[in-house]
Amino acid sequence: MHAVAAAPPLPIPAPPRRTLRLLPLLAVITLLATPPLGGDGSATAADAACGVLVVWAFLRVLRSGERPLSRRAAIVMGLPVTGICVAAMGAADPGTAIAGLGRYLQIFVLVPLAVLLLLRERDDFRLAAWAVVALALFEGGVGVQQYLTRTGASYMGEDIRAVGTFGASDIMGMATVVSCGLLCALGLALDPAPGASRTRRRAALGCAALLLLPLAVSFSRGAWIATSIAALALLLLSGIRRALAVLAVTAAATVVLVGVSGSGTQMLQERLASITQVESAPDQSVTDRYTMWAAAELMWRQSPLTGVGLKGFPDHRDSNSSLALSSGSDTAGAGAAFKRQPLLSPHNMYLLVLSEQGLIGVVTLVGGWAALLVSGVRRLHRARRTRTAMDCGLVATGLLTWLLVDFFYGDIGGPSTALTALVLGLAAWWGLARGAARP
């Protein structure tokens, strides 16, 4: 009697296998749409998923036994640790310093590094980018419904501000997600490589056009400015002729979408006009921002090298601010009662780093971001010369450009902060990973 050989196990097809490997990353993106766990904005399911993502990525590296990072990647990704740790040691409150240390390492080191290690090829990157687009479409749909039904956050006495599932306590959350989704879709649509799928490019361009309306009714001036600059950069990097065609389509879509916005058109025009009135007729939010910027500069002058310590801005704010600073900002609507939120940061990431971490923090943290941008643009130009796919590079460059511009008007904080870490991770993969250089 002959023994029957056991049949070899059937291999798992590549797309399902890729989805399983990237499941923790996709979970972080999906869970960004869930409300805070405690209802106070301090902890979210996305933050918990970030911890799982970090552990998952490092376990896969240990299991593979491969050298995960090049020397340049290790230096760029590890550089912020120095400034963050020095600032934590200089903080007045050890408990607050430890909490701040964990948060900064999570957002600027651990999660970006996990994304860099987990992504292996360009299809992995594309899957993550499409997941961000899907999240943006969902949040944008919720936001447009809030605007049309007047169930959003309060703005100019009316509950029309689109905030998605993030609520009135994080009015920038939906705008951040929609902006990133729009840029992901635009980058996927602009790939000039000969082998790029026309169907996918048209679908991506359609998604980008759809996201213009929720971005508009978010009434976020910072998101508008950052998205416009990043989108223009992508159009120029993809080619002048293609840029003109996309600009024509976008202009037509903008006219249509603004036309259906109804009575809110006047408010949109006033909000746009307010961008140029920051000097002549600033509103209270602009006055508060300028006052806190001046306070952050004074803090840095007191401790130029190391700053006042991690999470030290709130404790030093009042002693360095003028009487023009209000006690807080008003939030209401989107299912929440009226609340006065204290102003605990300067709403400028660069000044926040400068005031709390000093020149050491600026050189290590901001220097790392600059290195990512330079590496990404250089690799993008190389892909264009060799006529290989540019969509991943365009998405990464667009997202990082948006983040660096937006940091002039905002900083980390709120449930959407996990997306900042993912953006830095996608930019790090494109600029530093070996797999990104392969077609």
N, C-alpha and C positions, 0 to 999 in steps of 0.2 A: 504494500500500500504506500503510495507516494504522499509525502507531506505537502500540503497546500501552502504556498508562500502567502504571507499576509500582504494585502494590497497597501501600497504606500499611501499616506494621508494626502488628500487632495490639497493643493496649495490654495491659500486664500487669495482671491483676486486683488490686484493692486489698489483700486479705489477703496474697498472696504477695509483693507489692511491699513491704508493711510488714515482713514477716518478713526479707526481704533487707536492708532498711535497718537493722533492729535486730539483725542477725546477730551483730555483735561484743558487744552487750549480752547477748544470749541465751547467747553462748559463755562469758562470764564466769560467769553463773549456773550453767551446766552444768558447767563445769570446777571449780567449788567442791567437787564431789564426788570429785575426783581427789586422790591423796596428794601430799605435797611432792615436788618434782623431785629433790632431793638426799637425801631421807629424813630430814633433820634439822629440818624445819619452817621453814627459812629462806627458801625460794623455792617458789612453786607455779605450776602452769599457769594458775591464775586471775589471778595477778599479771602474767604475761606477756600474758594476754588483756586485762587492764586497760590495758596500754600500747598494744595495738592499738586498743582502744576509744577512747582519747584521741586518737590520730592520726586515726582514722576520723572522729570527730566534728568535729575542727577542719578536716579536708580538705573535708568537706561544707559547713561554714560558708564557707570560702574560695570554694568553687565556686558557692554560691548568691549571694554578693555582698550578702547582706542584713545588716542590723544585728542581731546575734543576741541582745543583752541590753539590757534597759532600764537606766536609770541606777541604780535601786534594786537590781536584780539584780547589776549589776557591783560595787557597793559591798559588798553582803552576801557575795558569793562571793569577792571579793578581800580582804576584811578579815582573814581568818586569815593571809594571807601575811606581814603585818607582824610579828606576834608570833612566827611560826615562824622567820623570817629573823633577827630580833633574838636569839632563843634560840640559833640555830645559830652566830652570831658570838660568843656568850659561852661556847661549849663549850670544855672544856680540850683535847680531842683533835680535831683538824681532820678526821681520817678518819671518826671516829664521827659528827661533826657533819654531814658531807656525806651519809653514809648516812641519818641521821635526818631531814635536810632533805628528801631525796628521798622517804622513806617518808611523812612527814607531808603533804607537798604532794600525793602520790598519793592518800592516803586522804581528806584534808579539802578539797582544792581541785580537782585535775585530774580525777579520776574523777567526783565529783559534778557538776562543770561539764560534762563530756562527756555525762553522762546528761541534764542539763538541755537541752543543745543538740540532742541526738539525738531526744528525744521531741517529737513535733509535735502530737499530739492525744490525746484521752482513750483511744481504742482502743489506741494505742501503750503507754500506761501500763498498761492492763488486761492486755495481752499479757505485759508484764514481770512483773506481779503474779501471773498464773497460772503463769508459769515458776518463780517462787519457791515457789509452792504445790506444783508438781510435784517440785521439788528437795527440799522438806521431806517430802513423802510417801515419796520414795525413801530419804532419810536416816533418816526415822522407821521405815520398814520394816526397814532394816538394823539399827537400834538395838533394835527390839523382838525381832528374831531373836537378837541378842546377849544380851539379857536372858533370854529363854526358854531358850536353849541354854547359858547361862553361859559365853559367849565374849567378854564385854565387858571394860571396864576394871575394875580392882580397886576394890572398895568394901566396907569393913568385912570384909575377908578373903575376899570372894567376887567372882568375875569376872562381875558382873551389871550394871555401870553401862553404859548405852547411850551410845555415842560415835559411832556410824555409821562412816563411812569416815575420820574425822579421827584416830582412834587415841587411845591413852592420853596422848600428849603434848599434845593439845588437847582436854581433856575438855569444854570449853565450846562446841566447834565445832558439834556436832549440836544441842545445846540452843538455840544462837543461830539456826541455820537453821530448826529446827522452830518456834520462837517466832515468827519473822518470817513463816513460811508460814501459821501459824495465824491471825495477825493480818491477813495479806492475804486469806485465805479469809473471815474474819469481816467485814472491811470490804466485800468484794464481796457478801456475803450480806445486809448490813444496809441496802442502798440503799433508802430509802423513796420514791424518785421514781416517779410513775405509770407510766412506760414501762419500768421495770426488768423484766428477764426472770425469771419465777418459776422456770423450770427451772434457770437458771444460779445463782440465789440459793440454791435448795435443794441443788444440787451443791456450792456453796461452803460451805454450812453443814455438809453431810456431811463434807467434807474437814476442816473445823475440828474437828469431833467426833472424827474418826479421829486427829488429831494430838495429842489430849490424852494418850493412853497413852504414846507415846514421850517427850513432855515430862515426864511423871511419872517414868518410869524413867531419865531422865537424872540424877536426884537433884541437880539444880542449883537451889539455893535462890534465887540471884539471878535466874535465868530465870523461876522460878515467880512471884516478887514482881513483876518487871517486866511479865510477860505479864498477870497479874491486874489490875494498875493500868491498863495500856494497854487491855485488853479492856473494863474497866468504863467507861473514858473513851469508847470507841467506842459502847458501848451507850447511854450517856447522851446523846451527841451525835446519835444516830440517832432518839431518841424514847423516852419512858418506857414506853409500852405495848409497843413492839417489844422494848425491853430486858428487860422482865419475861418475855416469851415465850421469848426466847433463853436467858435465865438458867435457865428451867425445863428446856428441852431440854438445856442444858449440864450441869445438875445430874444429870439422869437418865443422860446419857452417862458422866459421871464415876463414878457408882455402879456402872454395868455394867463399865466398863474397870478400875476398881480391884478389882472382884470377880474378874476373870479374871487378876489379877496374882499370885495364888497366895501363896506364902510371902513374897513381897516386900512384902505389905501392911504387915506390922509394921515393916519398914525404912522404908517411905514415911512411916508415922505418926511414927516416931522422927525422921526427917529434917525433917518439918514442925514437930514440937515443938521441934527445935533452933533454929528461927528466933527463938523467944521466949526462948531461954536464952543469948543472947549476953552477958548481964551476969552471970547467976547461975552458970551452968556452961558456959562456952565451951569448945569443943574447940580443938585446937592450930591448926587453920586460921584460926579466928576470932581467936585470940590473935596469930598472925602478922600477920593483916590489920590489927588495931588498932595493933600495934607499928609496922608500916610506915606507917600513916596518921600516927602521931605523928612518925615520922622525916621524912616529907614536909613536915609543918608546920614542923619545925625548919629544914629546908633553905630553905623560903620566908622564914622570919624572918631568915635570914642574907643573903638577896638579895631583898627584897620586890618590887622593880620588874621585874627581868629573870630571876630564878631562878638556878639553878646551871648552866644551859645544857642544850641539847638532848641527850638520852640520858645525862644526868649523874646520874640517880638511883642506878644501881648503884654508882658510884664513891663516893658520899657516904652510902650506906645504913648501913654498919657504924658509921661515926663518929657517926651520929645516932640509932642504935637502942639499945634496952635489951637486957639479957641474955635477955629472954623470947623474942626472935626465934630461930626454929630455922634450921638451915643450908639448908633447902630442903623441898620437898614430894615425897612418894613417888608414883611412877607405875609401873603395871604392867598386864598384861593386854592384851586386844584384839590379840594377836599380837606384843606387845612384851615384852622382858625388864624386870626391875626396874631402875628408874632414879631417881636423886635429882636433881630439877630445882631449880636455884637460884632464889631469889625476887628477880627483877630489876625489879619494879615494885610500886607500892603497892596494885594491884588497885582503884584508884579513879581514873577518868580525870580528874576535876576536881582531885584532889590531885596527880596526875602533872603536869598542866598548870601548876598553881600552883607546884610545887616546881622544875620545869625551865624554865618560861617566865615565871613571876612574874605580877604584875598585868597586864602588857601582854598576855601570852598569854591570860589569863582574859577580859579585855575583848574582845579580837579574836576568839578562837576560840569561847569559850562564848557571847559576845555574838552571834556569827553564828548559832549554833544557836537561841538564844532568838528572834532575829529570824525565822528560818524557822518556828518554832512559832507565833508570833503571826500572821504572814502567812497560814499555812495555816489556822489556826482562823478568822480573819476571812473568808477566801474560802469556807470551809465553811459558815459561817453565811449568807453571801450566797447560796450555792447552795440552802440550805434555804429561804430566804425566797422565792426565785424558782421553787422546786419543780423544779429541774433535778437531773441525776444527781449523787449525792453519793458514789458508791462510791470514786472515785479519791481524793477528799478524806479519806474515812474511812481508807482504807489508808495514805495518806501520814501523816496525823496519828497513827494508831495505831503505825506503825513508828517515827516520830520520838519519840513518847512513850516507847515501849519502850526505845529507845536511850538517851534521857536519864535514865531511871530505872536502867537496867542499868549506866550509867557510874558509879553510886554503888558498885557491887560489882565492877566489872571495868574493863579498859582495852583498848587495841588490842594485838594480838599474836596470832600463830598463823595457820593457813591460812584461817580464817573471816573474817579482817579485811577482805577484799575486799567482803564483804557489808555491812559498816559503810559503806563508801564508796557502795555502791549505794543503801542506805537514805537516806543524806544527799542523793544525787542525786534520788531519787524525791520526797523532801520538798521539795527546792529547786524541782523542776519544778512541783509543785502550788502552792507558795506564791509563786513569782516569774515563771513563764513566762506569756507572753501566751496561748498555746494552751490553758492550763488553765482560763482564765476563760470560754472559749467552751463552750456546751453540747455 
